[in-house]
Amino acid sequence: MGIIIPTFFVQKGTAWNTIQFFYYSLFLINYYFAVYLSSQKTIIALFLLLLTLPTSYSTLKDYFGYPPPSAIYNSELSALKFLKSQPSGNVLTYPYNKYEKDKFKKTPLPIYAYETTSYVAAFSSKPVYLEDEMNLNITGLDWQTRRINSEKFFSSTDQNFSRGFLINNNILYIYLLTDQNLPLSTSQLQIDLIYDQDGVLIYKVQR
C-alpha cells in the first residue's frame, strides 16, 4: 500500500514527492526478506546479499567519500557567524547558478556552487529571501517569482526598482561572495558595507 497509494494518488510536485514514500514500504519489506533469507541455504542467502552490494557501495561512496563533494569554507563560516550576531532581518543572497560548479576542478566544492541549499539561513539563523530551490519545488511553492525578481535585482540598473525591491521585501542584509557583484553602487542602493573579509561581503540596507 505504501508504494501503490503514492504512485496513483500523488499527482503534484516533483517525482520525489512519490518516491520518498517508498522508503517506508521498503524498510518493512526488508523484515520479510530477512525472514525469507533465514529459511534458505547459506549459498543462496549470500548470493542474494551480494546482489545488494553494488547499489549500496555507490550510495555510500557519495556520502562517505574523501574528500567530500562539498564543504563550507572557514571564510564563510566566520561571515555567517558575524551575520548571526546582527539584529534580525531578511537576507538576500545571489541566485544559485548551477553552472558555477564547472569552474572548480577539485573537491570539495564550496557549498554555494555545489547545490542550491539553505546553508545561509541555517548558519545565520536568519530568514533568506530565496534559497534551497530544490525543496521549494517539491513543496509546490511559487519560488519562481522570487527567482525572477532576484535575478532582475542583480542585473538591473534601475535605481527605483532595486531600492523598491529591497524595501518591499523587507531585505535588511545582502550576502555576497567573490565575483557576485551588484549592478549599482552602495550609495544608489542606500546600503552600507558592514563585513568584508576573505571574499565575503555583507551589506546592510539603510532604513
N, C-alpha and C positions, 0 to 999 in steps of 0.2 A: 504493500500500500504506500510505503514511503517513497517508492520510485514511480508507481503508476499515477498517484494523485498529482504530484508536481508536474509530471510530463504532460498531462492532459488539461490541467486547470490553471497552471501558472503561465499566463499569456503576455505579461508585460515585462519591461526592463530588458536586461541582457540575458544571455544563455545561463550565466552563473546563478541567476535567480532560481533556475530549475535545478542545476547541477548541485548546488550547495545542500539541497535537501536529501540528496542521495547518500550522503555520508552516514547519516543515522542508520539507514537500512543496511548499508554495507558493514557497519560496525556490528549490528545484530546478526547479520548473516555469518560473520566470522565465527560466532559461537557455534552455530550448527555445522559449519565447515570443520571446526576443530573436533567436534564430536564424531563427524564422519571420518576424519583422518585417524582418530584413535581406534577405529574399527578396521582399518586397512593394514595391509602388510607394510613393514617398515620401508621397503624399497619403493613402494607406490607413494607413501606419505612423503618421503624425501624428494621424490621426483616432482610432486605437486608443489612442495615448498620451494624447490629450486626455480620453478617457473615464475615465482613471485619476485625473485631477487633482482632481475634487470630493471623493472619499473621502480622498485624501492631504491635501488642504487642511484638511478638518475634523479630521483626526487631528493634524496638525502644529500647528494653532491651539490645541488643548488643551494641548500640551506646551510650545510656544514663545510663547504669548500674553503680552501685557504689559498690566496687571500679572499676575503668575502667579496661579493659582487658590488657592494656599495657601503659607504660609510659617511658619517657626519664628521667633517674635519674639525679640529680644535678651534680654528678661527671662527667657524660658525657657532660652535658651542658657546664660546665666550660672548659672541654678539647676542645670541639668543638669551643667555643668562642676563646680560645687560637689559635687553628688551623686557624680560620678565620682571625686572625690578622697577620698571617705569609704571606710571599710572595706567589704569585700564583703558583700553581703546581698541578700535578695529585696526587691523593691519592689512596693508596692500602689498602683495608680492608680485614679482614678474610672472607673466603667464608661462606655464610649463611648455617647453619646446622638446618634442620627442626626438628631434634630430641633434640635440645638443650632445648627447652621449657619443655621437660619432667622432667628436673631437678628441676623445680620450682613447689611448691605446692600451692602457693597463688598468687593472682593477686594484683596489676598489674605486669605483666611480663616485664622485661627490653625489650625495643623495638628491640634490636638486636636479641633476641631469639624468639620474638613473631611472626614475619613475615619478609620476605625479603622486605625491603623498601629502599628508597633513603634518609634516615634521615641524614647521614653524609654529603652528598652533599648539602642538604637543609640548614643545620645549620652551615656548614663551608664555604658555598659559593665557593666551590672548586669542580672541576670535579673528579669523582671517577672511578677507573678502571672498577669495576663491582658492581652494586647494583640494587635493585628492579627487580629481575629476572622475577617476575610475569608479569609486564608491558612490559618488553623487549620481553617476549614470545608472548604477544598479538600483538606487532608491527611486529613480524616476523624477528627481527634482529638476527644475528648469535652470541648470547651471550654464547652459549655452549662452543665455542672455548676458550673464555676468562675464563670461569669457569674451564675448564680442565687445562689451563696454571696457573691459580691462585692456584688451588689445588696442582699442581706439585711444585710450588714455596714454598708453606708452608709445603711440605713433603720431598723435595729433599735435599740431602746433596752435590749435585754437585755445587761447588762454581762457576764454569764458567757459567752454565745455570742460576743460581739465579742472579748473578750480571748482566748478559746479559739481563735477563728478566726486571730488574729494569731500565736499561739504554735504551733498545729498546722501552719500553713502556712509556718512559719519566716520570717514577714514581719519585716524589720528596719527598713524605711523606708516611709512613706506620702507620696506625691507628689500635691499638690492645687493647683488653680488657683482663681481668683476664682469665687465662687458654688458651689464644690464643698465642701460642709460635712460635718462629722462629727456624727452624732446624739448622741454622748456627749462628755463633757469629757475633756481630756487626762489628768486625774487618774483618771477612771474607766477609761480605756483604758490607763493607765500608759505614756504616750508623752511625749516631750519635743520641743518645737519647736526645731529646730536651724537653720532657714533661713526668713526672712520678708522678701522683697524683691519689689517691683513686682508684687504679686498672685500670687506663687508661694510656697507653703508646703511645707516638708519636715519631717516628724516622724520621730523615731527611737524605735523600740519598746524599752522597758526590758526587761531580761532578769533 
